[in-house]
Amino acid sequence: MMRHISPPTRIMLVFLVVLLTLALKAGIDPTRLAGDALRKLGMSAVLVLSLVPMMRAGMGLNFGMPIGVSAGLLGMCLSMNARLTGAAGFAAAIGGAVAVGSLFGYVYGRILNVAKGREEVAGVFLGYAFLPLMSVFWTLAPFSNRKMLYPVGGQGLRPRIGLDPFFAGVLDKGFDLTVGGVAVPLGLLLFAGVLLALVALFYATATGKTFSVVGENERYARILGISVEGRRIASALLSTVLAAVGICVYAQSYGFAELYESASVMTFPAVCALLVGGASRWRAGAANALLGVAIYQTMYLLSTPVANAYLASETTELFRMVVTNGVILYAFLRR
């Protein structure tokens, strides 16, 4: 099985084992670590998965992920403004995220077709340029739910909206169980697992394979009668929709919806996780997303307690930043 894992991924696995060994040696509770790792896996899996469609279509890494994240945040805000709670509120948030994400993704795909060959650079500028526009929207949009608005003045959404009155933890608490002392968020893992499986099954179909053909050889795709531009737009749309759904999954587990510039911090960890999972221009799939997010998020989770156990408390945050940013740098260099 190890023969099918890329060398960079093997190195990351070895480093992860070293961190885990140090954590166990320091007496850190392994059951709690396992439970937190499973929760982190479910929280971030869909966001990392959202990078796969554009990679498969030869459009590179989706640095325009903040567009999809903003669509998901808008879907959640629409649900909260309607004062929907529980499973119904989360379902409404997902529905709104898919609808808004489809619109944003279509326009995004059309723009990337114009910038063909420079999609990653265009995605960076589009993603970061989109956030100030959304900041204006969050300030001026006519939302009426007082739990979402600034307490003074009553105009504009708060930068951080608590989801406890709405649908916080709706997936985490669904079908929750304990196995060997490990808290398993089964509902969260099942939701993410279903989306991962659906994407994997789609790319195994005849239609899904045409997207890969576009990514590998556009000239050959045109000879086969495949609409290259259409597949590229569909890939951008699917990536944007998955990012929108992904932030809904992440936020309900995190307990907060963070607006304004917060969407910008989601991109690089997701990109890093996909690359650590062994994805490349010629191979990117749901398996890479799952493996990458498991390695990256577990390393992120272990870095702080290991630093607390073996280093001075003042250097804990520094160690975590060195580890996580070092992983990101390594993933880009070994791309």
FENDA-V636227 format. One record per run of one state. SS is the DSSP state (~ for helix, > for strand, _ for the rest). FROM is the first residue (numbers start at 0). LEN is the number of residues. If there is no record, write none. Layout:
{{SS:FROM:LEN} {SS:FROM:LEN}}
//
This chain:
{{_:0:1} {~:1:3} {_:4:2} {~:6:19} {_:25:4} {~:29:20} {_:49:2} {~:51:5} {_:56:8} {~:64:17} {_:81:4} {~:85:29} {_:114:4} {~:118:22} {_:140:8} {>:148:1} {_:149:7} {>:156:1} {_:157:2} {>:159:3} {_:162:14} {>:176:3} {_:179:2} {>:181:3} {_:184:1} {~:185:19} {_:204:1} {~:205:11} {_:216:1} {~:217:6} {_:223:4} {~:227:27} {_:254:1} {>:255:3} {_:258:1} {~:259:17} {_:276:9} {~:285:25} {_:310:2} {~:312:21} {_:333:2}}
//
